[in-house]
Amino acid sequence: MPNIMALILLIGLSLVAALYALFTQKTLSAVIASGIISLSASIIFLIYGAPDVAMTEATIGAGLTTVVFLYAMKQTKRGDDD
């Protein structure tokens, strides 16, 4: 049985990060918040016993997607505050 308190904490973190990404004016902060959402989702997958899905989510969702967004922001000169 998964640890309920850990799941509540991770879900709360995901909700706070999602709301922050939705309402922030800074693109960089929104990208980092989306990476936090993906990382917490991968931890939830790990808690529920799906290590293959957790590793895929952490690698692609939190890692590669965040790096691609940051690279695109740098290339379009939008890495500063919009």
Secondary structure by P-SEA (a helix, b strand, c coil): cccaaaaaaaaaaaaaaaaaaaccccaaaaaaaaaaaaaaaaaaaaaaccaaaaaaaaaccccaaaaaaaaaaaaacccccc
